[in-house]
């Protein structure tokens, strides 16, 4: 599964299963046997889950299996560690084995795909405990933390830069102005817009036959200090010029998706509205995070 990049989209649970990312057709927890013959989990699906689930992308509070009414989604009985999925997640935490996380359209709106399922990489299980849930029943709760250092998310160019920095002699300094993160999510967003900039609406033709170039721009930047997620709702298809201006805070987006040029405010130039399409669910929380980072006041409701 090393050839399947985080951000890869699947239309159905069957496709996820066929890709060997998750063994089950319906259950949220995928498990098998480890080298000692004990049950161990290898993947979970976050979609239409339990009422006690809490997804913050980098950290997830995940409710184990059992005790839920399938019709209402409410917890109606206690969970326990005898459940195969719960004991499997516990075993993976003890062994220090990360698990794959797949998000479906029924999860948190900010981080879930509009349709189907998306593989979001590896998470480590850092804690498990039993506690009372919101409905008053005992639940098995797991805290998961995303492995942000996972090298499978690096493009070939990024990998070369990282290898150079890791192996560089102490007196050598390397500077990288800007790395274009061409992730699976960014590629998908660029395909939606046929590599045409969502702001200036100009395709940058770079090859015969009208081949165009665009970049996947993260609204809330990846990595520290912003720690934005690599999800469809946080990525725009932009030309290099608009990408740089967004990254440097020269332009920003309002909650209504109007593009504001910070250095042309007060002029008579008409407001530009971001070009969008139905399957691209851009989230206000990422727009607001970008504005907070650049200390842009008065644009959050």
C-alpha positions in Angstrom: 0.0 0.0 0.0 3.0 2.3 -0.1 2.0 3.3 -3.6 -1.3 4.7 -2.4 -0.8 8.3 -1.4 -2.7 10.0 1.4 -5.5 12.0 -0.2 -6.4 9.3 -2.7 -10.2 9.2 -3.3 -12.4 6.1 -3.6 -16.0 6.0 -4.7 -17.1 3.2 -2.4 -16.2 1.0 0.6 -15.7 -1.8 -1.9 -13.0 0.1 -3.7 -11.3 0.8 -0.3 -11.5 -2.9 0.4 -10.1 -3.8 -3.0 -7.2 -1.5 -2.4 -6.4 -3.5 0.7 -6.7 -0.4 2.9 -9.5 -1.8 5.1 -10.7 -5.4 5.4 -14.4 -4.7 6.2 -17.3 -3.8 4.0 -19.3 -2.0 6.8 -17.6 -2.1 10.1 -15.5 0.9 11.2 -12.5 -1.1 12.5 -10.4 -3.4 10.4 -8.4 -6.0 12.2 -6.4 -9.1 11.7 -3.8 -11.2 13.6 -0.3 -10.0 14.5 2.8 -12.2 14.5 1.8 -13.5 18.0 -1.6 -14.5 16.8 -3.3 -11.7 18.7 -6.1 -9.5 17.3 -4.6 -6.2 16.0 -6.3 -3.4 14.2 -4.8 -1.9 11.0 -7.4 0.7 9.8 -10.5 2.6 10.8 -13.2 4.5 8.8 -14.4 7.9 10.0 -17.9 8.3 8.5 -21.3 8.5 10.2 -19.6 7.3 13.3 -20.4 7.3 17.0 -21.8 10.4 18.8 -18.7 10.6 20.9 -16.3 10.8 18.0 -14.3 14.1 17.7 -12.2 14.8 14.6 -9.6 17.6 14.6 -7.6 16.2 11.7 -4.2 16.1 13.5 -5.8 14.5 16.5 -8.9 12.2 16.6 -11.0 11.0 19.5 -12.4 7.7 18.2 -15.1 5.7 19.8 -14.7 1.9 19.7 -17.3 -0.6 18.5 -20.6 -1.8 20.1 -23.7 -0.6 21.8 -25.0 1.8 19.2 -28.5 1.8 17.8 -28.1 1.5 14.0 -31.3 3.5 13.3 -30.7 6.5 15.5 -26.9 6.4 15.9 -27.3 6.8 19.7 -25.5 4.8 22.2 -27.9 2.4 24.0 -25.5 0.0 25.8 -22.0 -0.2 27.2 -18.9 -1.0 25.2 -16.2 -3.4 26.4 -12.8 -4.6 25.6 -14.0 -8.1 24.5 -15.1 -6.6 21.2 -12.7 -7.7 18.5 -12.3 -4.2 17.0 -11.7 -2.6 20.4 -9.2 -5.2 21.6 -7.5 -4.9 18.2 -7.0 -1.2 18.5 -5.8 -1.7 22.0 -3.2 -4.3 20.8 -2.0 -2.0 18.1 -1.5 0.8 20.6 0.5 -1.6 22.9 2.6 -2.8 19.9 3.2 0.8 18.6 1.7 -0.1 15.3 0.1 2.9 13.4 -3.2 2.4 11.7 -4.6 3.7 8.4 -7.4 6.3 8.6 -10.1 6.6 5.9 -12.6 9.4 6.0 -16.0 9.1 4.4 -18.6 11.8 3.4 -20.5 11.3 6.6 -17.8 12.6 8.9 -16.9 16.1 10.1 -17.7 18.5 7.2 -14.4 20.3 7.5 -12.3 17.2 6.9 -14.5 14.8 5.0 -14.9 14.4 1.3 -18.1 15.5 -0.4 -18.7 12.0 -1.7 -17.1 8.6 -1.3 -14.0 7.9 0.8 -10.5 9.3 1.1 -7.4 7.7 2.5 -5.7 10.1 4.9 -2.5 8.4 5.9 -1.2 6.8 9.1 -2.1 7.7 12.7 -0.6 6.4 15.9 -2.8 5.4 18.8 -1.5 7.3 21.8 -4.1 6.4 24.4 -7.1 4.3 25.2 -9.5 4.4 28.1 -13.0 3.5 29.1 -15.3 6.4 30.2 -18.9 7.5 30.2 -20.1 8.8 26.9 -22.6 11.6 26.2 -25.6 9.2 26.5 -24.4 7.9 29.8 -23.0 4.5 28.7 -19.5 3.3 29.0 -17.5 3.6 25.8 -14.0 2.6 24.7 -12.3 5.8 23.6 -9.0 6.0 21.6 -6.9 9.1 21.0 -5.2 9.0 17.6 -2.4 11.4 16.4 -1.5 11.9 12.8 2.0 10.9 11.7 2.9 14.1 10.0 6.5 13.0 9.3 5.2 10.2 7.1 7.5 10.3 4.0 4.9 9.0 1.7 3.4 12.5 1.5 6.5 14.0 0.1 6.8 14.7 -3.7 10.0 13.5 -5.4 11.4 17.1 -5.3 10.5 17.4 -1.6 12.1 14.1 -0.8 15.3 15.2 -2.5 15.4 18.4 -0.5 14.6 16.6 2.8 17.3 14.0 2.1 19.8 16.8 1.4 18.9 18.5 4.6 19.1 15.3 6.6 22.5 14.4 5.3 24.1 17.8 5.0 27.3 18.5 6.8 26.9 20.9 9.8 28.5 23.9 7.9 26.3 23.6 4.9 23.1 25.7 4.8 20.3 25.0 2.3 17.5 27.4 1.7 14.2 26.5 0.0 11.9 29.5 -0.7 8.7 27.5 -1.6 7.9 23.9 -2.1 5.0 23.0 -4.3 3.1 20.2 -2.5 1.6 18.2 -5.4 -0.4 15.8 -3.2 -3.2 13.5 -4.3 -5.7 16.0 -3.0 -4.0 18.9 -4.9 -4.0 16.9 -8.1 -7.7 16.1 -7.8 -8.6 19.8 -7.2 -6.5 20.9 -10.2 -8.3 18.3 -12.4 -11.7 19.7 -11.3 -10.8 23.1 -12.7 -8.8 21.8 -15.7 -5.7 23.6 -14.3 -7.4 27.0 -14.5 -6.7 29.5 -11.7 -9.8 30.0 -9.5 -8.9 33.6 -8.9 -7.7 35.2 -12.2 -9.3 32.4 -14.3 -6.4 32.2 -16.6 -5.0 28.9 -17.7 -1.2 29.0 -17.9 -0.4 27.1 -21.2 3.0 25.5 -21.0 2.9 22.8 -23.7 1.6 21.8 -27.1 -2.1 21.0 -27.3 -3.1 23.5 -24.6 -1.4 21.7 -21.7 -1.8 24.0 -18.7 0.1 24.4 -15.4 -1.5 25.2 -12.1 -0.5 24.7 -8.4 -2.4 23.3 -5.5 -2.5 26.1 -2.9 -3.4 25.3 0.7 -5.5 28.1 2.3 -4.4 27.2 5.8 -0.8 26.3 5.2 0.5 22.7 5.9 3.1 22.2 8.6 4.0 24.4 11.5 2.9 26.8 12.7 -0.4 26.7 10.8 -0.8 22.9 10.7 -3.5 23.0 8.1 -5.0 19.7 6.7 -4.5 18.3 3.3 -8.2 18.1 2.4 -10.2 19.3 -0.6 -11.8 22.1 1.3 -8.4 23.6 2.2 -6.9 23.5 -1.3 -7.3 25.9 -4.3 -6.3 25.6 -7.9 -4.2 28.7 -8.6 -1.6 30.0 -11.0 1.9 30.6 -9.6 1.3 34.4 -9.2 -2.0 34.0 -7.3 -0.5 31.2 -5.2 2.5 33.4 -4.1 0.2 36.3 -3.3 -2.1 34.1 -1.2 0.9 32.5 0.6 2.3 35.9 1.4 -1.0 37.4 2.6 -1.2 39.9 -0.3 -4.7 38.6 -1.1 -7.2 36.8 1.1 -10.7 35.4 0.9 -13.8 36.6 2.8 -16.3 34.1 4.2 -18.4 34.8 1.0 -15.4 33.7 -1.1 -14.7 37.2 -2.4 -11.0 37.8 -3.2 -9.6 40.9 -1.6 -6.4 42.5 -2.7 -4.9 44.1 0.4 -2.9 46.6 -1.6 -5.8 47.8 -3.8 -8.5 48.2 -1.2 -10.4 51.5 -1.7 -9.9 51.4 -5.4 -12.8 51.3 -8.0 -11.7 47.8 -9.2 -14.7 45.4 -9.0 -14.6 42.6 -6.4 -13.5 39.2 -7.7 -15.4 36.2 -6.6 -13.5 32.9 -6.3 -14.5 30.4 -9.1 -16.0 27.3 -7.5 -17.9 24.2 -8.3 -20.4 22.0 -6.3 -18.0 19.2 -5.4 -15.4 21.7 -4.0 -16.6 22.4 -0.5 -14.4 25.2 0.7 -14.6 25.6 4.5 -14.8 28.9 6.3 -12.6 27.7 9.1 -9.6 27.5 6.7 -10.4 31.0 5.3 -10.5 32.4 8.8 -7.3 30.6 9.8 -5.5 32.2 6.9 -6.8 35.7 7.8 -5.8 35.2 11.5 -2.3 34.2 10.4 -1.9 37.4 8.5 -3.7 39.5 11.2 -6.5 40.6 8.9 -9.3 42.0 11.0 -13.0 42.4 10.6 -13.6 39.6 8.1 -14.8 36.8 10.4 -18.4 36.4 11.4 
